Amino acid sequence: MTPYEDGQLLTIGAFARASRLSPKALRLYDELGLLPPARVDPHSGYRHYAPAQLERARLVAWLRRLGMPLARIREVCELAPAAAAGAVAAYWAQVEADTEARRGLAAFLVDQLKRKDTEMTAPRTPRTPLTMRCAALTDRGVVRPANQDAAYAGPRLLAVADGYGPRGGPAATAAIDALKGLEHQDLTSEDLLGALEGAARRAHRAAPSADEATGSTLTALLRSGSRLALLHIGDSRAYVLRDSGLFRITHDHSLVQSLIDEGRLTPEEAPAHPQRALLLRSLDADTEFTPDVQLLEARPGERYLLCTDGLTGVLPTETIQDVLTAADTPDQAVRELIRLAHEAGAPDNVACVVGEMAAA
């Protein structure tokens, strides 16, 4: 008779073989409280497991093979079978959605890297001179008593800012004003990132202080020829529309995004999260200045959208792509996006900036 047929406790080695989990994994799951042993020898420290724990151990092993984070596995293991099945189905739906999003990001990165390779292998090929048609529009929405969003669109600079707190409006306006001087500076493509980050840093230092948390997001594009410097902090967003589709080129610095990244929240659950407005990074005099920056290569025909979460919180990506594709001009695009946000209830302020690259 085997030990797990007569109810005897199993050694960690025997339990590992029966559960398809390694002893190292079992020790980790014990430390995390996910799968504690039935008994630990007080003298030797050897772990022993009950046969009845095999079912939970095998479920943990299967969920790990799915790639589910340990924190979420702990939650699933505490659920009744029907609820656990629903949780696994919801997790897998999220994985498929994330995979599709990463597929788009991968396509964007492949295209971007190919452009850089073309530049390096054919340095004498003249770049197509570009100009940029653009438009910016903000709207209070239908619920908020004041508009704390700010936006700017010029031939070389696009920017949006979303203020929060008692002095959020002035903070957003100040962030945009700090960048406007870049429009008239004679910058080479090599200077772009440093100049944009320096101006944003000055805006961060000048962010107003208040008894309550106050500050602003900032997402901006600065152009020199076909080069674009992108700076982003907060949960406003930047997208680019190319032949292969619409790509989001920023990552939200918010609590709900961090929970999504950790697998503890689905994108579908995020809009209803009670702390969905909580930012992990922003322009705030009391926090560290940690923006994301990158350099992009633009081509004629591309359209760039910068917007606050008052737009992305109510319009799906498919709708945004349809509007950017169909609009004849950037001005028409921003007006249509805000009109659709109103149709969707516009519970927040909305700011949209669209820039279209064209051959000069």
C-alpha positions in Angstrom: 0.0 0.0 0.0 1.4 3.5 -1.0 1.6 6.2 1.7 -1.1 8.3 0.0 -3.5 5.3 0.0 -3.5 4.8 3.8 -3.6 8.4 4.8 0.1 8.7 5.8 1.8 12.1 5.3 4.1 12.4 2.3 7.6 13.6 2.3 8.3 16.7 0.2 10.0 14.5 -2.4 7.1 12.1 -2.7 4.6 15.0 -2.8 6.7 16.7 -5.5 6.6 13.6 -7.7 2.8 13.1 -7.2 2.0 16.8 -7.8 4.4 17.5 -10.6 5.9 20.4 -8.6 9.5 20.6 -7.7 10.7 20.7 -4.1 12.0 24.2 -4.7 8.6 25.3 -5.9 6.9 23.7 -2.9 9.2 25.6 -0.5 8.4 28.8 -2.3 4.6 28.2 -2.1 5.0 27.4 1.6 6.8 30.7 2.2 4.0 32.5 0.3 1.2 30.7 2.2 -0.1 29.3 -1.0 0.6 25.6 -0.2 1.8 25.2 3.4 2.7 21.6 4.4 0.5 19.7 6.8 3.4 19.2 9.2 6.9 20.5 9.7 9.3 18.5 11.8 10.3 20.8 14.7 13.8 19.3 14.8 14.8 18.7 11.2 12.6 21.2 9.5 11.4 18.5 7.0 8.1 19.3 5.4 5.4 16.7 5.1 2.2 16.9 3.1 -1.3 15.3 3.4 -2.6 13.3 0.4 -5.7 15.5 0.4 -3.4 18.5 -0.5 -2.6 16.9 -3.9 -5.7 18.3 -5.6 -4.8 21.9 -4.7 -1.1 21.3 -5.6 -2.1 20.0 -9.0 -4.4 23.0 -9.6 -1.5 25.3 -8.7 0.7 23.4 -11.1 -1.8 23.8 -14.0 -2.4 27.5 -13.3 1.3 28.1 -13.3 1.6 26.4 -16.6 -1.0 28.9 -17.8 1.3 31.7 -16.6 -1.1 32.9 -13.9 0.7 35.1 -11.3 1.0 33.6 -7.8 -1.2 36.2 -6.2 -4.0 35.4 -8.5 -3.5 31.7 -8.1 -4.0 32.1 -4.3 -7.3 33.8 -5.0 -8.5 31.1 -7.4 -7.6 28.3 -5.0 -9.9 29.8 -2.3 -12.9 29.8 -4.6 -15.6 27.2 -5.1 -15.2 25.1 -8.2 -17.7 27.0 -10.3 -16.3 30.4 -9.3 -12.8 29.2 -9.9 -13.7 28.1 -13.4 -15.1 31.6 -14.1 -11.9 33.1 -12.7 -9.7 31.0 -15.0 -11.9 31.8 -18.0 -11.6 35.5 -17.2 -7.8 35.2 -16.8 -7.4 33.5 -20.1 -9.6 36.1 -21.9 -7.3 38.7 -20.5 -4.2 36.8 -21.7 -5.7 36.6 -25.2 -6.5 40.4 -25.1 -3.0 41.2 -23.9 -1.4 38.9 -26.5 -3.3 40.8 -29.2 -2.1 44.1 -27.8 1.4 42.9 -27.7 1.1 41.7 -31.2 0.3 45.2 -32.3 3.2 46.6 -30.2 5.5 44.0 -31.7 4.5 45.1 -35.2 5.1 48.7 -34.3 8.6 48.0 -32.9 9.5 45.8 -35.9 8.5 48.7 -38.2 10.4 51.3 -36.1 13.6 49.2 -36.0 13.5 48.6 -39.7 13.3 52.3 -40.2 16.4 52.9 -38.1 18.2 50.1 -40.0 17.4 51.7 -43.3 18.9 55.0 -42.0 22.1 53.3 -40.9 22.6 51.2 -44.1 21.6 54.1 -46.5 22.9 57.2 -44.8 23.2 59.2 -48.0 19.6 58.7 -49.0 17.9 62.1 -48.3 15.0 62.0 -45.9 11.6 63.2 -47.1 11.1 66.7 -45.8 8.0 66.7 -43.5 5.5 69.2 -42.3 2.8 68.6 -39.7 -0.9 69.6 -39.9 -2.4 69.6 -36.4 -5.3 70.5 -34.2 -6.0 70.6 -30.5 -9.3 70.8 -28.6 -10.3 70.4 -25.0 -13.8 70.1 -23.5 -15.2 70.2 -19.9 -17.5 67.2 -20.5 -21.0 67.0 -19.1 -20.3 66.2 -15.4 -17.2 68.1 -14.2 -17.7 71.7 -13.0 -14.4 72.9 -14.5 -12.0 72.0 -17.2 -8.6 70.9 -15.8 -7.2 69.5 -19.1 -4.9 71.5 -21.4 -3.7 70.9 -24.9 -1.4 72.4 -27.5 -0.8 71.8 -31.2 1.9 73.5 -33.3 3.9 72.6 -36.4 6.7 71.1 -34.2 5.1 70.4 -30.8 2.0 68.4 -29.7 1.1 68.1 -26.0 -1.7 67.2 -23.6 -1.9 67.5 -19.8 -4.6 66.4 -17.4 -4.6 68.3 -14.1 -5.9 66.8 -10.8 -6.4 68.1 -7.3 -7.4 71.6 -6.1 -5.0 73.4 -8.5 -5.0 70.8 -11.3 -6.1 73.3 -14.0 -3.1 75.7 -13.4 -0.8 72.7 -13.1 -1.8 71.4 -16.5 -1.7 74.8 -18.1 1.8 75.4 -16.6 3.0 72.1 -17.9 2.0 73.0 -21.5 3.4 76.5 -21.2 6.7 75.1 -20.1 7.0 73.3 -23.4 5.8 76.0 -25.8 9.2 77.7 -26.0 10.5 74.5 -27.7 8.4 75.4 -30.7 10.8 78.2 -31.7 14.1 76.7 -30.8 16.5 75.5 -33.6 16.9 71.9 -32.4 18.6 69.1 -34.3 17.2 65.6 -34.0 20.0 64.8 -31.6 18.9 67.6 -29.2 15.2 66.6 -29.1 15.0 64.3 -26.2 17.2 66.4 -24.0 15.4 69.6 -24.8 11.9 68.0 -24.2 12.9 66.3 -21.0 14.6 69.5 -19.7 11.5 71.6 -20.3 9.3 69.0 -18.6 11.6 68.8 -15.6 11.2 72.5 -15.1 7.5 72.1 -15.3 7.7 69.4 -12.6 9.8 71.6 -10.3 7.2 74.4 -10.8 4.2 72.2 -10.0 2.0 74.0 -7.5 1.9 72.8 -3.9 -1.4 72.2 -2.0 -2.8 70.6 1.1 -4.4 68.0 -1.1 -2.6 66.0 -3.8 -2.4 68.2 -6.9 -0.4 67.9 -10.2 -0.8 66.9 -13.8 0.0 64.3 -16.4 2.0 65.2 -19.5 2.3 63.6 -22.9 4.2 65.4 -25.6 5.8 65.0 -29.0 8.5 67.3 -30.3 9.5 67.2 -34.0 12.7 67.9 -35.9 12.4 66.9 -39.5 11.2 63.3 -39.5 12.3 62.7 -35.9 9.9 62.7 -33.0 10.8 62.9 -29.4 8.1 61.4 -27.1 7.9 62.2 -23.4 5.2 60.7 -21.2 4.3 60.7 -17.5 0.9 59.8 -16.1 -2.2 58.2 -17.7 -2.7 60.4 -20.7 -1.9 58.6 -23.9 -0.2 58.8 -27.3 -1.2 56.7 -30.4 0.1 56.5 -33.9 -2.0 55.5 -36.9 0.0 53.8 -39.6 -0.9 51.6 -42.6 -0.8 48.5 -40.4 -3.2 49.9 -37.8 -3.5 52.1 -34.6 -0.7 51.6 -32.0 -0.6 52.9 -28.5 2.9 54.1 -27.8 2.7 55.0 -24.2 2.1 52.9 -21.0 -0.1 54.3 -18.2 1.6 55.1 -14.9 -1.5 54.3 -12.8 -2.4 51.9 -10.1 -4.9 50.0 -12.2 -2.4 49.6 -15.0 0.1 48.1 -12.5 -2.6 45.7 -11.3 -3.3 44.7 -14.9 0.4 44.2 -15.5 0.6 41.9 -12.4 -2.4 39.9 -13.6 -4.5 41.0 -10.6 -7.0 43.0 -12.6 -8.5 42.6 -16.1 -8.7 45.5 -18.5 -12.5 45.1 -18.4 -12.5 45.5 -14.6 -10.2 48.5 -14.6 -12.9 51.2 -15.4 -14.9 50.2 -12.3 -11.9 50.0 -9.9 -12.4 52.4 -7.0 -8.8 53.7 -7.3 -8.8 54.0 -11.1 -7.7 57.7 -10.9 -4.7 57.0 -8.7 -1.4 57.8 -10.5 1.9 56.3 -9.7 3.8 58.9 -11.7 2.9 62.5 -12.5 4.2 66.1 -12.5 3.9 66.7 -8.8 6.4 68.8 -6.8 6.3 66.2 -4.0 7.2 63.2 -6.2 10.3 62.1 -8.2 10.4 63.1 -11.9 10.5 59.8 -13.8 9.0 60.2 -17.3 9.2 57.7 -20.2 11.1 59.0 -23.2 11.8 57.6 -26.6 12.8 58.7 -30.1 10.5 57.8 -33.1 10.9 58.1 -36.9 7.9 59.5 -38.6 6.7 59.1 -42.2 4.2 61.0 -44.5 0.6 59.9 -43.9 0.9 59.0 -40.3 -1.4 60.5 -37.7 -0.5 60.9 -34.1 -3.1 61.2 -31.3 -2.4 62.6 -27.9 -5.4 62.5 -25.5 -6.4 62.5 -21.8 -8.2 59.6 -20.1 -11.5 61.5 -20.6 -11.4 60.2 -24.1 -9.9 56.7 -23.7 -12.1 56.0 -20.6 -15.3 56.2 -22.8 -14.3 55.3 -26.3 -13.0 51.9 -27.4 -9.8 51.7 -29.4 -11.7 50.6 -32.5 -13.8 53.7 -32.5 -10.8 55.9 -32.1 -9.1 54.2 -35.0 -12.2 54.6 -37.2 -12.3 58.3 -36.5 -8.6 58.9 -37.2 -8.8 56.9 -40.4 -12.0 58.6 -41.8 -11.4 62.2 -40.8 -10.3 64.5 -43.7 -8.3 66.8 -41.4 -6.9 66.8 -37.8 -9.4 69.4 -36.9 -12.3 67.2 -38.0 -10.7 64.3 -36.1 -10.5 66.1 -32.7 -14.0 67.5 -33.1 -15.5 64.1 -33.9 -13.7 62.4 -31.1 -15.0 64.9 -28.5 -18.5 64.6 -30.0 -18.4 60.9 -29.5 -17.1 61.3 -26.0 -20.2 63.5 -25.3 -22.4 60.8 -26.8 -20.8 58.3 -24.4 -21.6 60.5 -21.3 -18.3 62.5 -21.1 -18.0 62.1 -17.3 -14.5 63.7 -17.3 -12.7 66.5 -19.1 -11.5 65.6 -22.5 -8.4 66.8 -24.4 -7.4 65.7 -27.9 -4.5 66.6 -30.1 -4.0 65.2 -33.6 -0.9 65.7 -35.8 -0.7 64.5 -39.4 2.6 64.1 -41.1 2.8 65.2 -44.7 5.5 65.7 -47.3 6.6 69.3 -47.3 
